[in-house]
Amino acid sequence: MMKLIIAIVNNDDAHFVNTALTAEGFNITKISSTGGFLMNGNSTFLIGVEDEQIDRALEVIKTHSKKREMNVPMNLPGNNGVFGASGASVSVGGATVFIVDVEKYVRF
């Protein structure tokens, strides 16, 4: 059965994920997106795969999506003193991945 992998990747890693998935022969669509706590730029990858390709695609995404620490300044909109006067360090990056069943696939 065919699956759709939806992978949301930080823009810092998007080029590496894109290059690696393409090198592995995956057909991908990349969409620019924004979201998360910091409203940072992301890339959302849409990847159609067969069941037996899921693990390899996930391995590629995981390998090239790194978590990193980022300092959040005190003056971030909506902070309201939650992080104190000096701000805070938060974890960013990595990837968020959804895998959904594809009922029908058509390519023209």
GUROZA-998278 format. One record per residue (C-alpha): residue in three letters; x, y, z. Coordinates in steps of 0.5 Angstrom, whole numbers, plus 500, padded with zeros to 3 digits. Layout:
BEGIN
ALAXYZ
...
// end
This chain:
BEGIN
MET500500500
MET502507499
LYS504512504
LEU505519504
ILE510522509
ILE510529511
ALA516532514
ILE517539517
VAL524540517
ASN528547520
ASN530551514
ASP537550516
ASP537543515
ALA532543509
HIS538543503
PHE541537506
VAL535533507
ASN532535500
THR539533497
ALA540526501
LEU532524499
THR533526492
ALA540522492
GLU536516495
GLY531516489
PHE525519493
ASN521524489
ILE519529493
THR515536493
LYS518541498
ILE514547501
SER516553504
SER512553511
THR513557518
GLY511555525
GLY512553531
PHE514557538
LEU519561534
MET515562528
ASN522560524
GLY522558517
ASN521551515
SER520546509
THR515541509
PHE517535505
LEU511531501
ILE514524500
GLY510519496
VAL513512498
GLU511504498
ASP511501505
GLU518498504
GLN521505503
ILE518508509
ASP524506514
ARG529508509
ALA526515508
LEU525516515
GLU533514516
VAL535520511
ILE530525514
LYS533523521
THR540523519
HIS540530516
SER535534521
LYS539536527
LYS536539534
ARG540545536
GLU540550542
MET537557541
ASN537563545
VAL530566546
PRO531574547
MET526577553
ASN523581548
LEU520576544
PRO512577542
GLY508574547
ASN514572552
ASN510576558
GLY516575562
VAL516567562
PHE523566560
GLY525572565
ALA530578564
SER535574560
GLY531570556
ALA532562555
SER535557551
VAL530552547
SER531546543
VAL530548535
GLY531544529
GLY530536528
ALA524534524
THR516533525
VAL514527521
PHE507524519
ILE506518515
VAL499517512
ASP495512508
VAL494514501
GLU487511498
LYS489513491
TYR495515487
VAL494518480
ARG500521476
PHE499525470
// end
